[in-house]
Amino acid sequence: MDREYRDKSLISDKEFFSLLCEETYDKNIIIKAIKNGREDLILTLRTQNMYPIDIYSEKIADSVIKLYDSQTSFYAELLFDDKEFLVGSPNARKQSAHSKM
């Protein structure tokens, strides 16, 4: 479910500037995307409000696949640190070059 409001006057300043985003997906659509492969899952997970960079999208997709394969896990916590991309670490430069190919 999308949190975008049609009437912008309903949005508080705090909510308008939030860095958090909540998306809800139809289970059958996700299962179909998983069966079609990771790239299809990434395209399915990306929305107007959630469009992470490739390396983050790949980690999110891998976590979704693991969750759907698991009989006991119901959530996954993912933490991303943009600092490595801002500082220009060698690993970040490698990822940046890979995503441009």
C-alpha positions in Angstrom: 0.0 0.0 0.0 1.3 3.4 -1.0 1.5 6.2 1.6 1.3 9.0 -0.9 -1.6 11.3 -0.2 -3.8 12.9 -2.8 -4.6 15.8 -0.5 -1.3 17.2 0.6 -2.9 19.3 3.4 -3.3 16.1 5.3 0.4 15.7 5.7 2.1 16.9 8.8 5.6 18.5 8.5 7.1 15.6 10.4 5.5 13.0 8.0 6.3 15.0 4.9 10.0 15.0 5.7 10.3 11.5 6.9 13.0 9.3 5.5 10.9 6.2 6.2 8.8 4.6 3.6 6.3 1.7 4.0 5.2 -0.4 1.1 2.8 -3.3 1.0 2.9 -5.9 -1.7 0.5 -8.6 -2.8 1.9 -12.0 -1.8 1.0 -13.7 -5.1 2.8 -11.0 -7.1 6.0 -11.4 -5.0 5.9 -15.2 -5.3 5.5 -14.9 -9.1 8.4 -12.4 -9.3 10.6 -14.7 -7.2 9.9 -17.6 -9.6 10.8 -15.3 -12.5 14.2 -14.5 -11.0 15.9 -11.9 -8.8 15.9 -9.1 -11.5 12.1 -9.4 -11.9 11.7 -9.3 -8.1 13.8 -6.2 -7.9 11.6 -4.5 -10.6 8.5 -5.6 -8.7 9.8 -4.3 -5.3 10.8 -0.9 -6.8 8.0 1.7 -6.6 7.7 5.5 -7.0 8.4 5.9 -3.3 11.0 3.2 -2.9 13.7 3.1 -5.5 17.0 2.0 -3.8 20.3 1.8 -5.6 21.3 -1.5 -7.2 23.4 -2.8 -4.3 20.6 -2.1 -1.8 18.0 -3.6 -4.2 19.9 -6.8 -4.5 20.2 -7.1 -0.7 16.5 -6.4 -0.3 15.6 -9.0 -3.0 17.9 -11.6 -1.5 16.3 -11.1 1.9 12.7 -11.3 0.5 13.7 -14.6 -1.2 15.1 -16.0 2.0 11.9 -14.9 3.9 9.7 -16.7 1.4 11.9 -19.8 1.5 11.9 -19.9 5.3 9.3 -21.6 7.4 10.3 -19.9 10.6 11.4 -16.3 9.7 8.8 -13.6 9.5 11.0 -10.5 9.2 14.5 -9.4 8.2 16.3 -6.4 9.4 18.5 -4.7 6.8 20.8 -1.8 7.7 22.5 0.3 5.0 25.2 2.8 5.6 25.5 5.4 2.8 28.7 6.7 4.4 30.8 4.2 2.4 29.5 5.7 -0.8 29.9 9.3 0.3 33.5 8.8 1.5 34.5 7.0 -1.6 35.9 3.7 -0.2 37.5 1.3 -2.7 34.5 -1.1 -2.3 32.1 1.7 -3.1 34.0 2.7 -6.2 33.9 -0.9 -7.3 30.1 -1.1 -6.8 29.6 2.2 -8.6 31.6 1.1 -11.6 29.7 -2.3 -11.6 26.3 -0.6 -11.6 27.3 1.6 -14.6 28.0 -1.4 -16.8 
